[in-house]
Amino acid sequence: MYKAFILSFLSMLFLAQISYAKVPLAGDAAPSFSLTSIEGKKITLSDLQGKVVLIGMFHICVPCMKQALEFNKVQDQLSSEKLTILGINTSGDSKAAVMKYLKGFPENVKFSYLIDPEQSVHKKYSQRDMPTVLIIDSSGIIQARVPWVGADQLVQFLKKLL
């Protein structure tokens, strides 16, 4: 019985490592996606090739709102045609729910905010942290994947890629 338990436990650890290995990390090619913004504009990651892309994978939560406000600061400091900032609601919330959430912000978001009713980005990127911040370089390679990060750190990192 004890051996069966140990074997079962080790099998679960092995499977957990395999599933974690599928998470796209810094140095990996960014999985493509195509989503619609709250304004109705279709945005496809592959169409942004040649630009640095800052992505916030968000839910409807306070930490995600705080990160979005940090993205606003980045937008104010780095207005560049070579930078695209995207917020993505990865929890599958409806457009109406996302719009209501955004109206509760102390200021409007200054970047495209996408909805993902099928949770395709969550599935492709295996989001575990709320929020998750990704920086993708102009070649489509993930340069950073982190939880919440301040605008000052983001600006410093992004300047090196622009």
N, CA and C atoms as a LAMMPS dump frame, in Angstrom:
ITEM: TIMESTEP
0
ITEM: NUMBER OF ATOMS
486
ITEM: BOX BOUNDS ff ff ff
-5.0000000000000000e+02 5.0000000000000000e+02
-5.0000000000000000e+02 5.0000000000000000e+02
-5.0000000000000000e+02 5.0000000000000000e+02
ITEM: ATOMS id mol type element x y z
1 1 1 N 0.824 -1.18 0
2 1 2 C 0 0 0
3 1 3 C 0.874 1.252 0
4 2 1 N 1.931 1.259 0.826
5 2 2 C 2.821 2.405 0.911
6 2 3 C 3.541 2.636 -0.425
7 3 1 N 3.972 1.531 -1.065
8 3 2 C 4.651 1.656 -2.361
9 3 3 C 3.709 2.229 -3.42
10 4 1 N 2.456 1.81 -3.383
11 4 2 C 1.474 2.329 -4.344
12 4 3 C 1.269 3.824 -4.131
13 5 1 N 1.24 4.26 -2.864
14 5 2 C 1.086 5.678 -2.569
15 5 3 C 2.284 6.472 -3.088
16 6 1 N 3.488 5.98 -2.819
17 6 2 C 4.71 6.667 -3.275
18 6 3 C 4.741 6.722 -4.799
19 7 1 N 4.419 5.623 -5.45
20 7 2 C 4.413 5.59 -6.909
21 7 3 C 3.382 6.571 -7.462
22 8 1 N 2.218 6.618 -6.855
23 8 2 C 1.173 7.551 -7.281
24 8 3 C 1.627 8.991 -7.084
25 9 1 N 2.235 9.282 -5.953
26 9 2 C 2.717 10.628 -5.656
27 9 3 C 3.8 11.053 -6.641
28 10 1 N 4.749 10.186 -6.911
29 10 2 C 5.818 10.491 -7.863
30 10 3 C 5.265 10.689 -9.275
31 11 1 N 4.265 9.906 -9.63
32 11 2 C 3.634 10.078 -10.937
33 11 3 C 2.979 11.454 -11.056
34 12 1 N 2.313 11.895 -9.986
35 12 2 C 1.682 13.222 -10.004
36 12 3 C 2.737 14.312 -10.139
37 13 1 N 3.864 14.17 -9.435
38 13 2 C 4.932 15.161 -9.549
39 13 3 C 5.488 15.205 -10.969
40 14 1 N 5.67 14.042 -11.566
41 14 2 C 6.177 13.966 -12.931
42 14 3 C 5.21 14.639 -13.897
43 15 1 N 3.927 14.356 -13.759
44 15 2 C 2.931 14.983 -14.632
45 15 3 C 2.869 16.485 -14.418
46 16 1 N 3.034 16.926 -13.186
47 16 2 C 3.037 18.368 -12.916
48 16 3 C 4.218 19.037 -13.593
49 17 1 N 5.375 18.389 -13.59
50 17 2 C 6.545 18.947 -14.265
51 17 3 C 6.328 19.008 -15.769
52 18 1 N 5.716 17.991 -16.332
53 18 2 C 5.444 17.984 -17.764
54 18 3 C 4.508 19.127 -18.121
55 19 1 N 3.442 19.325 -17.34
56 19 2 C 2.503 20.399 -17.651
57 19 3 C 3.164 21.752 -17.465
58 20 1 N 4.05 21.896 -16.483
59 20 2 C 4.731 23.155 -16.286
60 20 3 C 5.695 23.429 -17.427
61 21 1 N 6.275 22.384 -17.986
62 21 2 C 7.222 22.544 -19.083
63 21 3 C 6.547 23.151 -20.311
64 22 1 N 5.236 23.034 -20.433
65 22 2 C 4.521 23.567 -21.581
66 22 3 C 4.248 25.06 -21.458
67 23 1 N 4.489 25.642 -20.304
68 23 2 C 4.243 27.063 -20.093
69 23 3 C 5.275 27.858 -20.884
70 24 1 N 4.83 28.732 -21.796
71 24 2 C 5.799 29.543 -22.53
72 24 3 C 6.499 30.53 -21.598
73 25 1 N 7.811 30.483 -21.595
74 25 2 C 8.619 31.309 -20.7
75 25 3 C 9.531 32.214 -21.511
76 26 1 N 10.298 33.053 -20.822
77 26 2 C 11.261 33.921 -21.493
78 26 3 C 12.186 33.068 -22.359
79 27 1 N 12.362 33.51 -23.597
80 27 2 C 13.185 32.781 -24.561
81 27 3 C 12.37 31.955 -25.534
82 28 1 N 11.105 31.699 -25.206
83 28 2 C 10.221 30.92 -26.083
84 28 3 C 9.491 31.842 -27.061
85 29 1 N 9.109 31.267 -28.187
86 29 2 C 8.252 32.003 -29.12
87 29 3 C 6.885 32.197 -28.481
88 30 1 N 6.33 33.386 -28.649
89 30 2 C 5.016 33.684 -28.07
90 30 3 C 3.929 33.009 -28.892
91 31 1 N 3.076 32.201 -28.257
92 31 2 C 1.964 31.589 -28.988
93 31 3 C 1.043 32.669 -29.565
94 32 1 N 0.617 32.456 -30.783
95 32 2 C -0.225 33.438 -31.452
96 32 3 C -1.643 33.424 -30.876
97 33 1 N -2.311 34.546 -31.021
98 33 2 C -3.722 34.647 -30.66
99 33 3 C -4.349 35.746 -31.495
100 34 1 N -5.654 35.681 -31.598
101 34 2 C -6.431 36.706 -32.289
102 34 3 C -7.675 36.975 -31.459
103 35 1 N -7.805 38.208 -30.986
104 35 2 C -8.912 38.577 -30.104
105 35 3 C -9.508 39.906 -30.55
106 36 1 N -10.627 40.242 -29.957
107 36 2 C -11.316 41.488 -30.273
108 36 3 C -11.25 42.421 -29.07
109 37 1 N -10.977 43.701 -29.344
110 37 2 C -10.927 44.696 -28.279
111 37 3 C -12.347 45.07 -27.865
112 38 1 N -12.451 45.763 -26.754
113 38 2 C -13.775 46.191 -26.288
114 38 3 C -14.395 47.196 -27.254
115 39 1 N -13.558 47.811 -28.102
116 39 2 C -14.062 48.726 -29.135
117 39 3 C -14.464 47.992 -30.41
118 40 1 N -14.222 46.672 -30.461
119 40 2 C -14.604 45.876 -31.623
120 40 3 C -13.504 45.681 -32.648
121 41 1 N -12.278 46.094 -32.346
122 41 2 C -11.155 45.939 -33.274
123 41 3 C -10.496 44.568 -33.071
124 42 1 N -10.275 43.849 -34.176
125 42 2 C -9.612 42.546 -34.108
126 42 3 C -8.102 42.771 -34.042
127 43 1 N -7.462 42.148 -33.065
128 43 2 C -6.013 42.256 -32.889
129 43 3 C -5.429 40.856 -32.871
130 44 1 N -4.446 40.645 -33.762
131 44 2 C -3.761 39.365 -33.875
132 44 3 C -2.296 39.578 -33.529
133 45 1 N -1.755 38.755 -32.661
134 45 2 C -0.375 38.927 -32.23
135 45 3 C 0.584 38.917 -33.414
136 46 1 N 0.383 38.034 -34.368
137 46 2 C 1.311 37.954 -35.503
138 46 3 C 1.318 39.245 -36.329
139 47 1 N 0.223 40.011 -36.316
140 47 2 C 0.181 41.29 -37.022
141 47 3 C 1.053 42.346 -36.347
142 48 1 N 1.468 42.091 -35.118
143 48 2 C 2.281 43.042 -34.368
144 48 3 C 3.775 42.742 -34.492
145 49 1 N 4.127 41.773 -35.348
146 49 2 C 5.528 41.443 -35.601
147 49 3 C 6.272 42.727 -35.967
148 50 1 N 7.448 42.92 -35.422
149 50 2 C 8.218 44.137 -35.656
150 50 3 C 8.03 45.163 -34.551
151 51 1 N 7.083 44.915 -33.652
152 51 2 C 6.845 45.787 -32.511
153 51 3 C 7.125 45.028 -31.218
154 52 1 N 7.457 45.776 -30.185
155 52 2 C 7.545 45.209 -28.843
156 52 3 C 6.126 45.24 -28.285
157 53 1 N 5.705 44.132 -27.67
158 53 2 C 4.341 44.029 -27.168
159 53 3 C 4.381 43.774 -25.662
160 54 1 N 3.727 44.662 -24.929
161 54 2 C 3.561 44.517 -23.485
162 54 3 C 2.14 44.037 -23.261
163 55 1 N 1.998 42.871 -22.627
164 55 2 C 0.686 42.262 -22.427
165 55 3 C 0.433 42.083 -20.933
166 56 1 N -0.765 42.447 -20.532
167 56 2 C -1.242 42.139 -19.19
168 56 3 C -2.373 41.14 -19.314
169 57 1 N -2.19 39.972 -18.735
170 57 2 C -3.266 38.979 -18.69
171 57 3 C -4.012 39.226 -17.383
172 58 1 N -5.263 39.696 -17.522
173 58 2 C -6.024 40.195 -16.391
174 58 3 C -7.307 39.417 -16.16
175 59 1 N -7.777 39.497 -14.938
176 59 2 C -9.121 39.084 -14.55
177 59 3 C -9.81 40.336 -14.03
178 60 1 N -10.991 40.186 -13.524
179 60 2 C -11.682 41.304 -12.902
180 60 3 C -11.319 41.26 -11.419
181 61 1 N -10.236 41.982 -11.086
182 61 2 C -9.748 41.973 -9.711
183 61 3 C -8.939 43.242 -9.453
184 62 1 N -8.74 43.558 -8.194
185 62 2 C -8.013 44.77 -7.815
186 62 3 C -6.546 44.715 -8.246
187 63 1 N -5.808 43.612 -8.023
188 63 2 C -4.412 43.592 -8.481
189 63 3 C -4.294 43.829 -9.992
190 64 1 N -5.242 43.32 -10.761
191 64 2 C -5.217 43.517 -12.208
192 64 3 C -5.498 44.976 -12.562
193 65 1 N -6.4 45.61 -11.831
194 65 2 C -6.661 47.028 -12.046
195 65 3 C -5.395 47.835 -11.753
196 66 1 N -4.716 47.52 -10.67
197 66 2 C -3.488 48.236 -10.318
198 66 3 C -2.421 48.061 -11.406
199 67 1 N -2.329 46.858 -11.958
200 67 2 C -1.361 46.637 -13.025
201 67 3 C -1.738 47.435 -14.267
202 68 1 N -3.024 47.469 -14.592
203 68 2 C -3.483 48.242 -15.75
204 68 3 C -3.13 49.722 -15.579
205 69 1 N -3.255 50.239 -14.364
206 69 2 C -2.896 51.636 -14.114
207 69 3 C -1.392 51.859 -14.268
208 70 1 N -0.602 50.843 -13.948
209 70 2 C 0.847 50.921 -14.203
210 70 3 C 1.119 50.937 -15.709
211 71 1 N 0.339 50.175 -16.468
212 71 2 C 0.471 50.197 -17.93
213 71 3 C 0.156 51.594 -18.477
214 72 1 N -0.82 52.282 -17.886
215 72 2 C -1.113 53.654 -18.295
216 72 3 C 0.12 54.538 -18.127
217 73 1 N 0.833 54.365 -17.016
218 73 2 C 2.052 55.144 -16.773
219 73 3 C 3.112 54.824 -17.823
220 74 1 N 3.229 53.553 -18.18
221 74 2 C 4.172 53.16 -19.232
222 74 3 C 3.784 53.846 -20.539
223 75 1 N 2.511 53.816 -20.859
224 75 2 C 2.022 54.449 -22.087
225 75 3 C 2.377 55.936 -22.098
226 76 1 N 2.232 56.606 -20.958
227 76 2 C 2.557 58.029 -20.861
228 76 3 C 4.049 58.291 -21.061
229 77 1 N 4.889 57.378 -20.575
230 77 2 C 6.341 57.579 -20.629
231 77 3 C 6.977 57.087 -21.92
232 78 1 N 6.361 56.115 -22.57
233 78 2 C 6.961 55.518 -23.769
234 78 3 C 5.979 55.524 -24.934
235 79 1 N 5.625 56.677 -25.393
236 79 2 C 4.743 56.696 -26.562
237 79 3 C 5.62 56.459 -27.786
238 80 1 N 5.588 55.257 -28.297
239 80 2 C 6.419 54.857 -29.42
240 80 3 C 5.594 54.029 -30.387
241 81 1 N 5.819 54.238 -31.658
242 81 2 C 5.141 53.422 -32.665
243 81 3 C 5.665 51.989 -32.653
244 82 1 N 6.776 51.762 -31.977
245 82 2 C 7.37 50.428 -31.899
246 82 3 C 6.874 49.628 -30.697
247 83 1 N 5.969 50.224 -29.895
248 83 2 C 5.45 49.567 -28.695
249 83 3 C 3.933 49.472 -28.774
250 84 1 N 3.417 48.279 -28.499
251 84 2 C 1.977 48.07 -28.377
252 84 3 C 1.704 47.519 -26.989
253 85 1 N 0.729 48.108 -26.31
254 85 2 C 0.332 47.645 -24.977
255 85 3 C -1.068 47.065 -25.079
256 86 1 N -1.222 45.846 -24.561
257 86 2 C -2.507 45.158 -24.592
258 86 3 C -2.871 44.66 -23.199
259 87 1 N -4.106 44.834 -22.837
260 87 2 C -4.674 44.175 -21.675
261 87 3 C -5.617 43.105 -22.194
262 88 1 N -5.583 41.934 -21.598
263 88 2 C -6.456 40.842 -22.045
264 88 3 C -7.204 40.281 -20.842
265 89 1 N -8.526 40.296 -20.916
266 89 2 C -9.325 39.641 -19.885
267 89 3 C -9.3 38.152 -20.209
268 90 1 N -8.525 37.393 -19.457
269 90 2 C -8.305 35.978 -19.762
270 90 3 C -9.26 35.039 -19.031
271 91 1 N -10.167 35.592 -18.24
272 91 2 C -11.044 34.716 -17.458
273 91 3 C -12.358 34.398 -18.153
274 92 1 N -12.524 34.883 -19.388
275 92 2 C -13.737 34.554 -20.137
276 92 3 C -14.935 35.397 -19.786
277 93 1 N -14.715 36.517 -19.098
278 93 2 C -15.831 37.383 -18.725
279 93 3 C -16.475 38.003 -19.962
280 94 1 N -17.742 38.338 -19.854
281 94 2 C -18.467 38.952 -20.968
282 94 3 C -17.975 40.377 -21.197
283 95 1 N -18.244 40.881 -22.385
284 95 2 C -17.877 42.262 -22.702
285 95 3 C -18.559 43.213 -21.721
286 96 1 N -19.817 42.956 -21.401
287 96 2 C -20.551 43.816 -20.468
288 96 3 C -19.883 43.827 -19.093
289 97 1 N -19.454 42.673 -18.615
290 97 2 C -18.8 42.596 -17.308
291 97 3 C -17.463 43.335 -17.327
292 98 1 N -16.713 43.181 -18.424
293 98 2 C -15.42 43.865 -18.539
294 98 3 C -15.631 45.373 -18.606
295 99 1 N -16.628 45.822 -19.36
296 99 2 C -16.911 47.258 -19.47
297 99 3 C -17.302 47.838 -18.1
298 100 1 N -18.114 47.113 -17.361
299 100 2 C -18.512 47.569 -16.023
300 100 3 C -17.292 47.677 -15.116
301 101 1 N -16.419 46.678 -15.177
302 101 2 C -15.186 46.67 -14.391
303 101 3 C -14.307 47.871 -14.743
304 102 1 N -14.111 48.114 -16.04
305 102 2 C -13.253 49.208 -16.476
306 102 3 C -13.829 50.574 -16.081
307 103 1 N -15.133 50.693 -16.041
308 103 2 C -15.758 51.958 -15.632
309 103 3 C -15.481 52.268 -14.166
310 104 1 N -15.119 51.261 -13.382
311 104 2 C -14.79 51.457 -11.976
312 104 3 C -13.359 51.913 -11.735
313 105 1 N -12.552 52.015 -12.792
314 105 2 C -11.171 52.473 -12.658
315 105 3 C -11.154 53.973 -12.352
316 106 1 N -10.145 54.458 -11.634
317 106 2 C -10.051 55.893 -11.375
318 106 3 C -9.7 56.713 -12.629
319 107 1 N -9.208 56.044 -13.673
320 107 2 C -8.915 56.685 -14.957
321 107 3 C -9.125 55.664 -16.069
322 108 1 N -9.374 56.141 -17.277
323 108 2 C -9.566 55.24 -18.413
324 108 3 C -8.259 54.557 -18.781
325 109 1 N -8.342 53.308 -19.246
326 109 2 C -7.141 52.651 -19.749
327 109 3 C -6.74 53.336 -21.051
328 110 1 N -5.433 53.428 -21.28
329 110 2 C -4.892 54.147 -22.432
330 110 3 C -4.325 53.182 -23.466
331 111 1 N -4.751 51.941 -23.41
332 111 2 C -4.258 50.898 -24.304
333 111 3 C -5.429 50.012 -24.692
334 112 1 N -5.217 49.169 -25.688
335 112 2 C -6.281 48.262 -26.134
336 112 3 C -6.545 47.208 -25.071
337 113 1 N -7.81 47.006 -24.774
338 113 2 C -8.231 46.015 -23.787
339 113 3 C -9.065 44.977 -24.524
340 114 1 N -8.593 43.74 -24.524
341 114 2 C -9.197 42.672 -25.31
342 114 3 C -10.02 41.734 -24.428
343 115 1 N -11.035 41.156 -25.023
344 115 2 C -11.815 40.142 -24.324
345 115 3 C -11.523 38.784 -24.967
346 116 1 N -11.578 37.769 -24.154
347 116 2 C -11.233 36.411 -24.592
348 116 3 C -12.262 35.432 -24.029
349 117 1 N -13.473 35.427 -24.62
350 117 2 C -14.539 34.585 -24.067
351 117 3 C -14.216 33.092 -24.073
352 118 1 N -13.348 32.656 -24.965
353 118 2 C -12.976 31.238 -25.032
354 118 3 C -11.78 30.901 -24.138
355 119 1 N -11.213 31.905 -23.5
356 119 2 C -10.028 31.748 -22.651
357 119 3 C -8.848 31.135 -23.411
358 120 1 N -8.726 31.471 -24.673
359 120 2 C -7.666 30.898 -25.5
360 120 3 C -6.279 31.329 -25.033
361 121 1 N -6.13 32.581 -24.616
362 121 2 C -4.819 33.046 -24.156
363 121 3 C -4.465 32.376 -22.838
364 122 1 N -5.437 32.263 -21.951
365 122 2 C -5.203 31.579 -20.678
366 122 3 C -4.715 30.149 -20.938
367 123 1 N -5.322 29.479 -21.892
368 123 2 C -4.946 28.092 -22.2
369 123 3 C -3.579 28.011 -22.859
370 124 1 N -3.301 28.893 -23.809
371 124 2 C -2.02 28.844 -24.526
372 124 3 C -0.839 29.253 -23.646
373 125 1 N -1.09 30.17 -22.73
374 125 2 C -0.009 30.694 -21.905
375 125 3 C 0.007 30.122 -20.498
376 126 1 N -0.953 29.268 -20.156
377 126 2 C -1.034 28.643 -18.823
378 126 3 C -0.881 29.677 -17.723
379 127 1 N -1.761 30.652 -17.717
380 127 2 C -1.708 31.725 -16.731
381 127 3 C -1.962 31.184 -15.34
382 128 1 N -1.063 31.516 -14.423
383 128 2 C -1.207 31.086 -13.036
384 128 3 C -1.278 32.264 -12.075
385 129 1 N -0.644 33.374 -12.43
386 129 2 C -0.618 34.547 -11.559
387 129 3 C -1.628 35.576 -12.044
388 130 1 N -2.221 36.306 -11.122
389 130 2 C -3.123 37.407 -11.447
390 130 3 C -2.51 38.677 -10.925
391 131 1 N -2.119 39.574 -11.732
392 131 2 C -2.024 39.482 -13.186
393 131 3 C -0.742 38.774 -13.612
394 132 1 N -0.644 38.496 -14.898
395 132 2 C 0.601 38.03 -15.505
396 132 3 C 0.994 39.059 -16.547
397 133 1 N 2.259 39.47 -16.514
398 133 2 C 2.779 40.45 -17.455
399 133 3 C 3.77 39.763 -18.378
400 134 1 N 3.58 39.981 -19.67
401 134 2 C 4.48 39.436 -20.689
402 134 3 C 5.083 40.573 -21.495
403 135 1 N 6.347 40.437 -21.832
404 135 2 C 6.981 41.349 -22.773
405 135 3 C 7.502 40.489 -23.92
406 136 1 N 7 40.807 -25.118
407 136 2 C 7.365 40.064 -26.323
408 136 3 C 8.154 41.009 -27.216
409 137 1 N 9.32 40.559 -27.676
410 137 2 C 10.15 41.439 -28.495
411 137 3 C 9.649 41.512 -29.935
412 138 1 N 10.304 42.318 -30.734
413 138 2 C 9.856 42.567 -32.106
414 138 3 C 9.95 41.332 -32.993
415 139 1 N 10.658 40.312 -32.539
416 139 2 C 10.757 39.049 -33.287
417 139 3 C 9.747 38.009 -32.832
418 140 1 N 8.92 38.346 -31.838
419 140 2 C 7.909 37.414 -31.353
420 140 3 C 8.399 36.486 -30.258
421 141 1 N 9.507 36.831 -29.614
422 141 2 C 10.072 36.006 -28.543
423 141 3 C 9.727 36.637 -27.197
424 142 1 N 9.277 35.818 -26.27
425 142 2 C 8.977 36.297 -24.922
426 142 3 C 10.287 36.667 -24.24
427 143 1 N 10.375 37.91 -23.804
428 143 2 C 11.569 38.384 -23.103
429 143 3 C 11.38 38.408 -21.594
430 144 1 N 10.128 38.472 -21.152
431 144 2 C 9.848 38.465 -19.714
432 144 3 C 8.44 37.945 -19.478
433 145 1 N 8.299 37.233 -18.382
434 145 2 C 6.999 36.737 -17.911
435 145 3 C 7.036 36.838 -16.398
436 146 1 N 6.26 37.777 -15.846
437 146 2 C 6.325 38.051 -14.42
438 146 3 C 4.929 38.353 -13.891
439 147 1 N 4.743 38.25 -12.564
440 147 2 C 3.499 38.76 -11.979
441 147 3 C 3.587 40.288 -11.92
442 148 1 N 2.792 40.917 -11.135
443 148 2 C 2.698 42.377 -11.062
444 148 3 C 4.079 43.029 -11.077
445 149 1 N 4.193 44.118 -11.854
446 149 2 C 5.46 44.853 -11.927
447 149 3 C 5.147 46.333 -12.139
448 150 1 N 5.933 47.178 -11.502
449 150 2 C 5.714 48.611 -11.573
450 150 3 C 6.141 49.228 -12.898
451 151 1 N 5.592 50.398 -13.175
452 151 2 C 5.869 51.098 -14.425
453 151 3 C 7.348 51.437 -14.575
454 152 1 N 8.015 51.841 -13.501
455 152 2 C 9.427 52.218 -13.605
456 152 3 C 10.283 51.05 -14.094
457 153 1 N 10.034 49.875 -13.547
458 153 2 C 10.785 48.689 -13.982
459 153 3 C 10.432 48.338 -15.418
460 154 1 N 9.165 48.429 -15.764
461 154 2 C 8.747 48.132 -17.129
462 154 3 C 9.409 49.078 -18.135
463 155 1 N 9.396 50.362 -17.825
464 155 2 C 9.982 51.347 -18.733
465 155 3 C 11.459 51.063 -18.952
466 156 1 N 12.203 50.794 -17.879
467 156 2 C 13.623 50.488 -18.006
468 156 3 C 13.86 49.279 -18.913
469 157 1 N 13.079 48.237 -18.708
470 157 2 C 13.232 47.012 -19.497
471 157 3 C 12.842 47.258 -20.955
472 158 1 N 11.72 47.931 -21.159
473 158 2 C 11.221 48.164 -22.517
474 158 3 C 12.155 49.054 -23.322
475 159 1 N 12.769 50.03 -22.704
476 159 2 C 13.691 50.926 -23.418
477 159 3 C 14.82 50.148 -24.071
478 160 1 N 15.249 49.067 -23.436
479 160 2 C 16.32 48.239 -23.993
480 160 3 C 15.883 47.508 -25.251
481 161 1 N 14.585 47.279 -25.393
482 161 2 C 14.059 46.532 -26.544
483 161 3 C 13.607 47.441 -27.685
484 162 1 N 13.38 48.709 -27.392
485 162 2 C 12.867 49.625 -28.406
486 162 3 C 13.976 50.257 -29.236
